[in-house]
Amino acid sequence: MTEPAWRALFREADFRRLWTAGLCVFVVRWLETLAIGVFAYNATGSAFVVAMLLMLRILPMGLFGAFLGAVAERMDRRAALLAVILSQVATSAAVALLALAGAVEVWHLALASFMNGIAWASDNPVRRAMIGQVAGLARMGVAMSVDVGTNNASRMAGPVLGGAVLAAIGLDGAFMLSVLLYIPAVVAVLRLPATPPARETAAPPVLASIAEGFGFLRREPRLVGTLLVTLLFNLFGWPFTAMIPVLGQDRLGLGPTGIGILASMDGIGAFLGAVAIALLARPGQYRAIYLGGTALYFAMLTVFALSRDPLLAGAALMLTGLGGAGFAIMQPTLVFLATPPEMRSRVLGLLSVCIGLGPAGFLLLGGLAELLGASAATAAMGLCGLAALALARPWWRRI
């Protein structure tokens, strides 16, 4: 009997180490996102501020994604990954100490969000590129299913942990827990072998490497369609997550623990979707999963925005997670499969740029929330996403 591909991956020590590092970072990401959102909304009463704090985690992808992709090709990726994680440890420790002293301000959280966003922007060209090297082309879809499934599982655990610790201890406890959770990630990365950059006779300057990546992208219609869908998702879909604490408190009447449980429903659906894709998906279905998942995400975030019943809201979030899993798994997989090895870090960096253009969506959602209210603004974003996806058919049909 043939061994499942996902099980074979976990037999490889380097894959397990990269997976462990990702798991720890993912849990902290969603724990801190929930804790920051609840704290900031209680401190300011502004849905716009909450949206901007999450936006600052995404902004560095647009600002630095292409640069990080070009630089990653020239570095020992293990050293780069270790530096990234240690920077996140330092940021979380600083916020924990400020909160413990009772001196934390919203601008501290904004700075911390931006700093950790820089680390997030490096994930595609550094850690996920390393996963691709370990897995190989034949197992890339399964490897991304496992990685995205892990991220989605962390979206179950992270918000619940964040809400519970925030309610029981406070912001200082949430960020101290973050520091502790990073320790296994540091250990895992230290045990990875060195990954020196490929030797080139004449490596082009960084800006020339970025320009070459854009030139390759223009010549590859499959990549153009894939990245356009990524852009639409991050403009109209992803920003709604900033409104979960706001709608959970104001529209559904939930406290920090209840909001944490509500936010975890998205992760439950995404985890189940990732498991199903890992076990059942075939390469010929990748485009349909990518596009269908994106459409489902837009539709269900609209239902969530209009829900007044916590059970209906939770069910809608579970389905956004299911659709988001299809999008998130196939996004790097389609890019990786359509790109030759020597261009992957650069193109994955450009993928981070498309993700990082999402702050425009956060600004739009935050402004609409101030004018129309969080519910109407979020529903409008979902409907706009569906319309934009339909209009983009001439491009995504080439994927």
VOPAGU-2260 file (C-alpha; in pm, 1 decimal, decimal comma):
REM VOPAGU-2260
SITE   aa  ch    i         X         Y         Z
SITE  MET   A    0       0,0       0,0       0,0
SITE  THR   A    1     139,3     339,6    -102,9
SITE  GLU   A    2     220,3     571,8     185,1
SITE  PRO   A    3      21,5     901,2     179,1
SITE  ALA   A    4     231,6    1193,8      56,9
SITE  TRP   A    5     165,3    1399,5     371,1
SITE  ARG   A    6     291,2    1118,8     593,6
SITE  ALA   A    7     605,3    1080,4     383,0
SITE  LEU   A    8     670,1    1454,0     422,5
SITE  PHE   A    9     657,4    1428,5     800,3
SITE  ARG   A   10     917,3    1152,1     788,8
SITE  GLU   A   11    1165,4    1415,1     665,3
SITE  ALA   A   12    1329,8    1596,9     955,3
SITE  ASP   A   13    1376,5    1926,6     769,5
SITE  PHE   A   14    1009,5    1941,7     674,2
SITE  ARG   A   15     911,0    1877,1    1036,8
SITE  ARG   A   16    1138,0    2160,0    1152,3
SITE  LEU   A   17    1000,3    2407,1     899,3
SITE  TRP   A   18     647,9    2297,0     989,6
SITE  THR   A   19     717,0    2347,0    1362,9
SITE  ALA   A   20     854,9    2694,7    1303,7
SITE  GLY   A   21     547,5    2784,4    1099,2
SITE  LEU   A   22     307,9    2642,7    1358,6
SITE  CYS   A   23     454,6    2853,6    1640,3
SITE  VAL   A   24     456,0    3171,5    1432,3
SITE  PHE   A   25      99,2    3110,0    1312,1
SITE  VAL   A   26     -41,7    3057,3    1662,9
SITE  VAL   A   27     123,2    3375,5    1788,2
SITE  ARG   A   28       2,8    3571,7    1485,3
SITE  TRP   A   29    -364,1    3494,1    1547,0
SITE  LEU   A   30    -333,8    3516,4    1926,0
SITE  GLU   A   31    -188,6    3866,6    1900,9
SITE  THR   A   32    -429,8    3976,1    1627,8
SITE  LEU   A   33    -727,7    3894,7    1848,6
SITE  ALA   A   34    -572,5    4044,9    2162,9
SITE  ILE   A   35    -471,3    4365,9    1985,8
SITE  GLY   A   36    -811,9    4404,1    1818,9
SITE  VAL   A   37   -1009,5    4365,0    2141,3
SITE  PHE   A   38    -773,1    4586,5    2342,7
SITE  ALA   A   39    -768,1    4861,7    2080,0
SITE  TYR   A   40   -1145,5    4864,8    2033,6
SITE  ASN   A   41   -1203,8    4888,5    2408,6
SITE  ALA   A   42    -942,9    5164,3    2433,2
SITE  THR   A   43   -1063,9    5375,0    2140,0
SITE  GLY   A   44   -1415,7    5261,2    2047,2
SITE  SER   A   45   -1311,3    5299,9    1682,5
SITE  ALA   A   46   -1361,7    5026,8    1420,8
SITE  PHE   A   47   -1133,2    5229,4    1195,3
SITE  VAL   A   48    -843,7    5200,0    1441,5
SITE  VAL   A   49    -894,8    4823,6    1469,2
SITE  ALA   A   50    -886,2    4789,0    1089,6
SITE  MET   A   51    -571,6    5001,8    1068,6
SITE  LEU   A   52    -386,9    4788,5    1323,3
SITE  LEU   A   53    -447,1    4475,5    1119,4
SITE  MET   A   54    -363,8    4668,3     802,8
SITE  LEU   A   55     -20,4    4748,4     946,5
SITE  ARG   A   56      54,8    4375,5     966,0
SITE  ILE   A   57     -12,8    4348,9     592,3
SITE  LEU   A   58     144,0    4676,0     472,4
SITE  PRO   A   59     508,6    4553,5     475,1
SITE  MET   A   60     423,2    4287,8     216,0
SITE  GLY   A   61     339,9    4556,4     -35,2
SITE  LEU   A   62     632,4    4776,4      65,0
SITE  PHE   A   63     904,9    4514,0      98,3
SITE  GLY   A   64     779,6    4187,1     -55,9
SITE  ALA   A   65     964,9    4222,7    -388,2
SITE  PHE   A   66    1281,7    4339,9    -212,8
SITE  LEU   A   67    1272,9    4051,7      35,6
SITE  GLY   A   68    1221,4    3803,6    -246,4
SITE  ALA   A   69    1528,1    3929,2    -431,5
SITE  VAL   A   70    1741,6    3943,3    -117,1
SITE  ALA   A   71    1636,9    3593,5      -5,8
SITE  GLU   A   72    1806,4    3446,2    -311,8
SITE  ARG   A   73    2141,8    3581,5    -189,4
SITE  MET   A   74    2124,1    3464,9     171,8
SITE  ASP   A   75    2149,9    3151,4     379,7
SITE  ARG   A   76    1775,8    3101,0     426,3
SITE  ARG   A   77    1820,9    2932,4     762,6
SITE  ALA   A   78    2002,2    3239,8     895,7
SITE  ALA   A   79    1734,4    3463,7     743,3
SITE  LEU   A   80    1453,6    3261,9     901,9
SITE  LEU   A   81    1624,5    3265,4    1242,0
SITE  ALA   A   82    1671,6    3643,8    1225,7
SITE  VAL   A   83    1305,6    3689,5    1134,1
SITE  ILE   A   84    1179,4    3482,6    1427,8
SITE  LEU   A   85    1413,9    3648,3    1678,0
SITE  SER   A   86    1287,0    3989,8    1564,6
SITE  GLN   A   87     933,6    3873,4    1641,1
SITE  VAL   A   88    1040,1    3750,7    1985,0
SITE  ALA   A   89    1190,4    4091,3    2060,7
SITE  THR   A   90     876,7    4275,3    1946,1
SITE  SER   A   91     638,7    4061,6    2151,8
SITE  ALA   A   92     864,2    4086,8    2458,3
SITE  ALA   A   93     870,6    4466,3    2431,7
SITE  VAL   A   94     489,6    4487,8    2420,5
SITE  ALA   A   95     460,9    4242,4    2712,4
SITE  LEU   A   96     691,2    4457,8    2925,8
SITE  LEU   A   97     504,5    4777,4    2836,1
SITE  ALA   A   98     170,7    4614,9    2920,3
SITE  LEU   A   99     309,2    4476,5    3246,0
SITE  ALA   A  100     415,8    4830,2    3342,2
SITE  GLY   A  101      72,6    4966,6    3248,3
SITE  ALA   A  102     232,8    5191,9    2987,5
SITE  VAL   A  103     112,9    5035,5    2662,4
SITE  GLU   A  104     -53,3    5269,0    2413,2
SITE  VAL   A  105    -230,0    5201,7    2085,9
SITE  TRP   A  106      65,9    5342,7    1893,8
SITE  HIS   A  107     289,5    5080,8    2055,9
SITE  LEU   A  108      58,9    4813,7    1917,7
SITE  ALA   A  109      66,6    4982,1    1576,2
SITE  LEU   A  110     447,5    4973,8    1571,9
SITE  ALA   A  111     451,4    4611,1    1687,9
SITE  SER   A  112     202,0    4517,5    1415,2
SITE  PHE   A  113     420,0    4679,5    1149,1
SITE  MET   A  114     739,1    4512,4    1274,5
SITE  ASN   A  115     577,4    4169,7    1279,3
SITE  GLY   A  116     433,5    4245,2     935,7
SITE  ILE   A  117     787,8    4272,2     800,7
SITE  ALA   A  118     851,7    3922,2     933,7
SITE  TRP   A  119     526,4    3799,1     775,5
SITE  ALA   A  120     632,2    3943,0     438,9
SITE  SER   A  121     939,1    3719,3     442,7
SITE  ASP   A  122     744,6    3394,9     485,3
SITE  ASN   A  123     679,5    3322,3     116,9
SITE  PRO   A  124    1032,9    3389,7     -15,6
SITE  VAL   A  125    1210,4    3233,5     285,0
SITE  ARG   A  126    1027,9    2959,9     479,0
SITE  ARG   A  127     783,4    2851,9     208,4
SITE  ALA   A  128    1060,2    2852,0     -52,0
SITE  MET   A  129    1250,7    2618,2     181,1
SITE  ILE   A  130     942,8    2396,1     209,5
SITE  GLY   A  131     928,9    2380,3    -170,4
SITE  GLN   A  132    1292,4    2271,1    -185,8
SITE  VAL   A  133    1230,5    1994,9      68,8
SITE  ALA   A  134     902,4    1875,2     -83,7
SITE  GLY   A  135     985,4    1899,4    -454,1
SITE  LEU   A  136     745,3    1974,3    -738,8
SITE  ALA   A  137     547,7    1650,1    -714,2
SITE  ARG   A  138     458,2    1705,4    -347,6
SITE  MET   A  139     425,2    2084,1    -347,7
SITE  GLY   A  140      43,8    2083,1    -343,1
SITE  VAL   A  141      38,1    1843,6     -47,6
SITE  ALA   A  142     311,0    2039,2     133,7
SITE  MET   A  143     116,3    2363,1      97,2
SITE  SER   A  144    -202,2    2187,9     209,7
SITE  VAL   A  145     -23,6    2077,7     526,5
SITE  ASP   A  146     129,3    2421,6     584,4
SITE  VAL   A  147    -191,9    2613,5     521,4
SITE  GLY   A  148    -385,9    2356,8     722,1
SITE  THR   A  149    -148,5    2419,8    1010,5
SITE  ASN   A  150    -201,9    2793,5     976,6
SITE  ASN   A  151    -575,3    2736,2     982,6
SITE  ALA   A  152    -554,6    2508,0    1283,6
SITE  SER   A  153    -367,5    2788,6    1457,3
SITE  ARG   A  154    -661,6    3015,2    1374,7
SITE  MET   A  155    -866,2    2787,5    1598,0
SITE  ALA   A  156    -617,1    2782,4    1884,2
SITE  GLY   A  157    -473,2    3134,1    1856,9
SITE  PRO   A  158    -791,1    3341,0    1899,2
SITE  VAL   A  159    -923,6    3114,8    2175,8
SITE  LEU   A  160    -593,1    3144,8    2362,8
SITE  GLY   A  161    -579,4    3518,1    2301,0
SITE  GLY   A  162    -933,9    3580,7    2418,9
SITE  ALA   A  163    -900,1    3359,2    2726,9
SITE  VAL   A  164    -563,8    3501,8    2838,0
SITE  LEU   A  165    -676,4    3857,9    2766,9
SITE  ALA   A  166    -987,2    3806,9    2981,8
SITE  ALA   A  167    -801,6    3627,9    3263,7
SITE  ILE   A  168    -470,0    3817,2    3279,6
SITE  GLY   A  169    -466,2    4104,7    3034,4
SITE  LEU   A  170    -258,7    4217,9    2738,3
SITE  ASP   A  171      67,5    4148,8    2922,5
SITE  GLY   A  172     -25,9    3781,8    2967,1
SITE  ALA   A  173    -114,8    3743,7    2598,4
SITE  PHE   A  174     220,5    3879,1    2482,9
SITE  MET   A  175     421,5    3688,7    2743,4
SITE  LEU   A  176     255,6    3372,5    2614,9
SITE  SER   A  177     363,3    3477,4    2263,9
SITE  VAL   A  178     727,1    3491,3    2371,5
SITE  LEU   A  179     706,4    3142,6    2518,8
SITE  LEU   A  180     544,3    3004,7    2205,0
SITE  TYR   A  181     833,3    3126,5    1990,5
SITE  ILE   A  182    1087,7    2908,4    2176,6
SITE  PRO   A  183    1012,8    2582,3    1987,5
SITE  ALA   A  184    1036,1    2775,5    1658,8
SITE  VAL   A  185    1384,0    2902,4    1743,4
SITE  VAL   A  186    1497,8    2551,9    1840,2
SITE  ALA   A  187    1356,7    2402,0    1518,7
SITE  VAL   A  188    1529,7    2658,4    1296,2
SITE  LEU   A  189    1863,4    2612,6    1475,4
SITE  ARG   A  190    1845,5    2241,3    1388,0
SITE  LEU   A  191    1799,0    2306,5    1015,8
SITE  PRO   A  192    2103,8    2264,4     790,5
SITE  ALA   A  193    2260,0    2572,9     639,2
SITE  THR   A  194    2110,3    2665,1     301,8
SITE  PRO   A  195    2369,0    2880,4     124,3
SITE  PRO   A  196    2250,6    3071,0    -182,8
SITE  ALA   A  197    2319,0    2926,4    -523,3
SITE  ARG   A  198    2650,0    3044,3    -664,8
SITE  GLU   A  199    2613,8    3270,7    -962,8
SITE  THR   A  200    2896,0    3397,3   -1177,3
SITE  ALA   A  201    2756,3    3748,6   -1179,8
SITE  ALA   A  202    2459,5    3805,2    -953,5
SITE  PRO   A  203    2256,7    4105,1   -1075,1
SITE  PRO   A  204    2188,0    4394,3    -838,2
SITE  VAL   A  205    1880,3    4362,9    -620,9
SITE  LEU   A  206    1678,4    4615,9    -820,9
SITE  ALA   A  207    1771,8    4440,1   -1144,4
SITE  SER   A  208    1657,7    4109,5    -992,4
SITE  ILE   A  209    1323,0    4265,7    -902,4
SITE  ALA   A  210    1284,6    4405,7   -1254,3
SITE  GLU   A  211    1365,0    4063,5   -1400,1
SITE  GLY   A  212    1094,8    3910,7   -1180,8
SITE  PHE   A  213     837,0    4160,4   -1309,0
SITE  GLY   A  214     948,9    4091,5   -1666,5
SITE  PHE   A  215     899,7    3718,1   -1623,4
SITE  LEU   A  216     558,3    3778,3   -1468,3
SITE  ARG   A  217     440,6    3978,8   -1770,5
SITE  ARG   A  218     531,4    3689,3   -2001,1
SITE  GLU   A  219     341,3    3425,0   -1802,7
SITE  PRO   A  220     -42,1    3454,6   -1830,3
SITE  ARG   A  221    -100,5    3185,6   -1566,5
SITE  LEU   A  222      84,4    3391,2   -1308,9
SITE  VAL   A  223     -94,9    3712,3   -1405,4
SITE  GLY   A  224    -433,2    3547,4   -1347,3
SITE  THR   A  225    -324,0    3387,6   -1021,2
SITE  LEU   A  226    -184,0    3709,6    -878,7
SITE  LEU   A  227    -488,6    3910,3    -989,4
SITE  VAL   A  228    -716,7    3680,2    -787,2
SITE  THR   A  229    -474,3    3718,3    -494,8
SITE  LEU   A  230    -502,7    4094,5    -524,1
SITE  LEU   A  231    -884,6    4086,5    -527,7
SITE  PHE   A  232    -895,9    3854,1    -227,3
SITE  ASN   A  233    -671,0    4081,6     -25,2
SITE  LEU   A  234    -852,4    4398,8    -128,4
SITE  PHE   A  235   -1209,9    4284,7     -66,8
SITE  GLY   A  236   -1191,5    3966,8     141,3
SITE  TRP   A  237    -911,1    3953,3     394,1
SITE  PRO   A  238    -980,9    4297,5     554,8
SITE  PHE   A  239   -1311,6    4173,6     700,4
SITE  THR   A  240   -1120,2    3979,1     968,8
SITE  ALA   A  241   -1049,3    4313,0    1137,2
SITE  MET   A  242   -1422,9    4351,5    1196,6
SITE  ILE   A  243   -1471,7    4020,5    1379,2
SITE  PRO   A  244   -1396,4    4172,3    1724,7
SITE  VAL   A  245   -1611,8    4476,1    1644,0
SITE  LEU   A  246   -1913,8    4280,7    1518,0
SITE  GLY   A  247   -1870,4    4017,3    1785,8
SITE  GLN   A  248   -1892,2    4281,3    2059,1
SITE  ASP   A  249   -2139,4    4531,8    1916,6
SITE  ARG   A  250   -2370,8    4324,2    1696,2
SITE  LEU   A  251   -2358,9    3985,4    1871,7
SITE  GLY   A  252   -2301,4    4102,2    2231,2
SITE  LEU   A  253   -2001,9    3875,0    2301,7
SITE  GLY   A  254   -1716,6    3924,9    2549,4
SITE  PRO   A  255   -1342,6    3856,0    2487,4
SITE  THR   A  256   -1374,8    3479,2    2536,6
SITE  GLY   A  257   -1682,5    3457,6    2313,5
SITE  ILE   A  258   -1513,8    3669,2    2045,7
SITE  GLY   A  259   -1213,7    3438,8    2059,6
SITE  ILE   A  260   -1436,3    3133,9    2006,6
SITE  LEU   A  261   -1621,7    3311,3    1723,6
SITE  ALA   A  262   -1294,7    3402,6    1550,8
SITE  SER   A  263   -1175,9    3042,8    1579,4
SITE  MET   A  264   -1467,7    2918,8    1366,1
SITE  ASP   A  265   -1296,4    3053,4    1056,0
SITE  GLY   A  266    -995,2    2843,3    1149,2
SITE  ILE   A  267   -1204,6    2530,6    1201,9
SITE  GLY   A  268   -1352,0    2556,1     852,6
SITE  ALA   A  269   -1013,9    2631,1     701,9
SITE  PHE   A  270    -853,5    2335,8     877,6
SITE  LEU   A  271   -1122,7    2098,3     753,5
SITE  GLY   A  272   -1085,3    2239,7     403,0
SITE  ALA   A  273    -708,8    2195,7     411,0
SITE  VAL   A  274    -741,6    1833,0     523,2
SITE  ALA   A  275    -990,3    1761,0     244,1
SITE  ILE   A  276    -764,3    1921,0     -16,7
SITE  ALA   A  277    -457,2    1733,3     107,2
SITE  LEU   A  278    -640,1    1401,3      82,6
SITE  LEU   A  279    -857,0    1447,9    -225,5
SITE  ALA   A  280    -735,8    1727,2    -454,6
SITE  ARG   A  281    -568,5    1648,8    -786,8
SITE  PRO   A  282    -360,5    1892,2    -998,5
SITE  GLY   A  283    -634,8    1922,9   -1259,8
SITE  GLN   A  284    -867,7    2060,6    -990,5
SITE  TYR   A  285    -633,4    2328,4    -856,2
SITE  ARG   A  286    -780,9    2618,2   -1055,4
SITE  ALA   A  287   -1139,3    2530,2    -963,3
SITE  ILE   A  288   -1045,3    2503,1    -595,3
SITE  TYR   A  289    -866,3    2839,7    -609,1
SITE  LEU   A  290   -1150,6    3027,5    -776,3
SITE  GLY   A  291   -1436,6    2847,0    -602,6
SITE  GLY   A  292   -1277,7    2900,4    -263,5
SITE  THR   A  293   -1238,4    3272,1    -329,8
SITE  ALA   A  294   -1601,5    3309,9    -437,9
SITE  LEU   A  295   -1725,8    3116,3    -133,1
SITE  TYR   A  296   -1516,9    3338,0      94,5
SITE  PHE   A  297   -1669,9    3658,6     -44,9
SITE  ALA   A  298   -2023,5    3521,4     -20,2
SITE  MET   A  299   -1993,5    3393,9     336,0
SITE  LEU   A  300   -1824,2    3703,7     476,7
SITE  THR   A  301   -2131,3    3891,9     352,4
SITE  VAL   A  302   -2357,4    3651,2     540,9
SITE  PHE   A  303   -2145,1    3690,7     852,9
SITE  ALA   A  304   -2163,8    4069,2     833,3
SITE  LEU   A  305   -2544,2    4062,9     825,5
SITE  SER   A  306   -2592,8    3794,9    1094,4
SITE  ARG   A  307   -2746,4    3879,9    1430,5
SITE  ASP   A  308   -2737,8    3527,6    1569,8
SITE  PRO   A  309   -2399,7    3399,8    1703,8
SITE  LEU   A  310   -2466,8    3048,0    1570,7
SITE  LEU   A  311   -2538,0    3172,8    1218,4
SITE  ALA   A  312   -2237,6    3404,6    1236,3
SITE  GLY   A  313   -2016,8    3115,8    1347,9
SITE  ALA   A  314   -2145,0    2891,5    1066,5
SITE  ALA   A  315   -2075,8    3165,1     811,6
SITE  LEU   A  316   -1723,6    3208,4     946,5
SITE  MET   A  317   -1666,7    2833,0     924,2
SITE  LEU   A  318   -1759,0    2847,7     555,9
SITE  THR   A  319   -1533,4    3149,1     496,0
SITE  GLY   A  320   -1258,1    2932,8     639,3
SITE  LEU   A  321   -1345,6    2649,2     401,8
SITE  GLY   A  322   -1327,2    2882,2     103,6
SITE  GLY   A  323   -1017,7    3055,9     236,8
SITE  ALA   A  324    -839,0    2720,8     260,7
SITE  GLY   A  325    -888,9    2661,0    -111,1
SITE  PHE   A  326    -756,3    3006,1    -189,2
SITE  ALA   A  327    -462,2    2998,5      51,7
SITE  ILE   A  328    -338,1    2652,0     -46,4
SITE  MET   A  329    -360,6    2701,0    -419,7
SITE  GLN   A  330    -219,9    3054,0    -421,9
SITE  PRO   A  331     147,6    2960,8    -353,4
SITE  THR   A  332     106,1    2618,6    -516,8
SITE  LEU   A  333      -2,4    2761,4    -853,2
SITE  VAL   A  334     274,4    3023,3    -837,4
SITE  PHE   A  335     538,4    2764,6    -747,0
SITE  LEU   A  336     433,8    2523,3   -1022,7
SITE  ALA   A  337     427,9    2796,0   -1291,5
SITE  THR   A  338     772,7    2935,7   -1203,8
SITE  PRO   A  339    1119,3    2792,7   -1281,4
SITE  PRO   A  340    1347,5    2729,3    -979,3
SITE  GLU   A  341    1579,0    3024,0   -1044,8
SITE  MET   A  342    1286,5    3269,6   -1034,9
SITE  ARG   A  343    1081,7    3130,6    -746,0
SITE  SER   A  344    1203,2    3351,3    -461,7
SITE  ARG   A  345    1152,7    3662,3    -674,3
SITE  VAL   A  346     805,1    3562,2    -791,1
SITE  LEU   A  347     704,3    3452,3    -441,2
SITE  GLY   A  348     822,9    3795,3    -329,0
SITE  LEU   A  349     590,8    3950,2    -588,3
SITE  LEU   A  350     313,5    3732,9    -447,3
SITE  SER   A  351     380,7    3896,5    -111,7
SITE  VAL   A  352     351,3    4234,9    -283,8
SITE  CYS   A  353       2,7    4144,8    -410,5
SITE  ILE   A  354     -93,5    4033,9     -61,2
SITE  GLY   A  355      59,1    4351,9      76,2
SITE  LEU   A  356    -159,3    4572,8    -143,2
SITE  GLY   A  357    -443,8    4466,7      84,4
SITE  PRO   A  358    -397,6    4774,4     310,0
SITE  ALA   A  359    -597,6    4968,1      50,7
SITE  GLY   A  360    -886,0    4734,6     137,2
SITE  PHE   A  361    -836,0    4793,4     509,3
SITE  LEU   A  362    -844,8    5168,6     453,2
SITE  LEU   A  363   -1160,6    5136,4     246,3
SITE  LEU   A  364   -1329,0    4907,7     499,9
SITE  GLY   A  365   -1226,3    5126,0     793,4
SITE  GLY   A  366   -1357,4    5439,3     624,6
SITE  LEU   A  367   -1683,5    5270,3     525,1
SITE  ALA   A  368   -1724,4    5137,6     879,3
SITE  GLU   A  369   -1701,7    5489,9    1016,7
SITE  LEU   A  370   -1963,0    5611,5     764,4
SITE  LEU   A  371   -2203,2    5316,5     737,9
SITE  GLY   A  372   -2127,3    5103,8    1041,6
SITE  ALA   A  373   -1918,9    4788,5    1059,0
SITE  SER   A  374   -2194,1    4551,7     942,4
SITE  ALA   A  375   -2296,9    4737,9     626,3
SITE  ALA   A  376   -1935,6    4814,3     536,2
SITE  THR   A  377   -1827,7    4451,7     568,1
SITE  ALA   A  378   -2122,9    4325,0     363,4
SITE  ALA   A  379   -2046,3    4581,4      92,5
SITE  MET   A  380   -1687,0    4456,7      69,4
SITE  GLY   A  381   -1802,1    4098,2      18,0
SITE  LEU   A  382   -2043,8    4195,2    -257,8
SITE  CYS   A  383   -1779,0    4408,2    -428,5
SITE  GLY   A  384   -1540,3    4113,3    -415,4
SITE  LEU   A  385   -1789,5    3886,8    -593,7
SITE  ALA   A  386   -1848,9    4149,7    -861,4
SITE  ALA   A  387   -1476,1    4210,8    -913,9
SITE  LEU   A  388   -1405,9    3837,1    -940,0
SITE  ALA   A  389   -1670,3    3802,3   -1211,6
SITE  LEU   A  390   -1526,8    4099,0   -1404,4
SITE  ALA   A  391   -1175,5    3951,3   -1385,2
SITE  ARG   A  392   -1273,0    3633,1   -1572,7
SITE  PRO   A  393   -1072,9    3718,2   -1889,6
SITE  TRP   A  394    -755,8    3699,0   -1680,2
SITE  TRP   A  395    -820,2    3413,2   -1437,5
SITE  ARG   A  396    -955,5    3179,8   -1705,1
SITE  ARG   A  397    -590,7    3145,8   -1822,5
SITE  ILE   A  398    -474,5    2990,6   -1494,6
